[in-house]
Structure formats: structure tokens, C-alpha cells
């Protein structure tokens, strides 16, 4: 049983997970994931820490925009940072720092955001208010 199954239930689907990387290697206690509870929600989750853990999460229908930053060193190691802009009460941005294949993750994130909005009958213009 995975850690997410323990937290959110056995019917959860993990679409993606990664860790913050150093020189392309996942040597970090910062973990990122996209988890779906079918028919209920899809969340972007960031967990930071080992002994004391800080968890940030946002539902994907609240995501406004995603941008990528990749320095020269990040490009060499195939990593980059995604900055996720969202309409969330606790935080307006979430940074996914030095993740592997940031372009693929951005595309997956955009697809899941649109799917979640369609399932909730939310149009982009409704989110702008």
C-alpha cells in the first residue's frame, strides 16, 4: 500500500510524482505529486521535510497558469522549476523546484486542469472573478 493510499484511500490514482533534485538526482526530502480521487477531486501536493513535514495542496481546477524556468545547469541535467499560479486561499503560487522533465509535467498538469474544470462545469472566465 502506497503512502498516498494510506492518506487518501485505496481508490486514489497517482498521476505523477517526483522529488526536488540536485544535479539531476532525487536527493531531497521535498516530494511532489498529482493525486486523483475519481469523481471527487484532483490535487497537486507538495510535501517538505523529514521529521516535521509541511504539506501544501491545491485542487487543480483552481490552477490559472503554469510557467517553466530552467537555468543552464538545470537544462544540462534535464530538470526545471514549474511555477504554478492558482486561486487558492492559502497560497497564490506553488513552486515545483528542479523536477525531471518539466515540459511533460506542465503538459500533464494542463490536461488534468482542463479535465477537472470540465467535470465541474467551470469555464476559465468564471475563475477570473
Buried (B, 14 or more C-beta within 10 A) or exposed (E): EEEBEEEBEEEBEBBBBBBBBEEBEBEBEBBBBBBBBEEEBBBBBBBBEEEEEEEBBBBBBBBBEBEBEBEEEBEEBBBBBBBBBBBBEEEEEBBBBBBBBBEEBBEBBBEBBBBBBEBEEEEEEEBEE
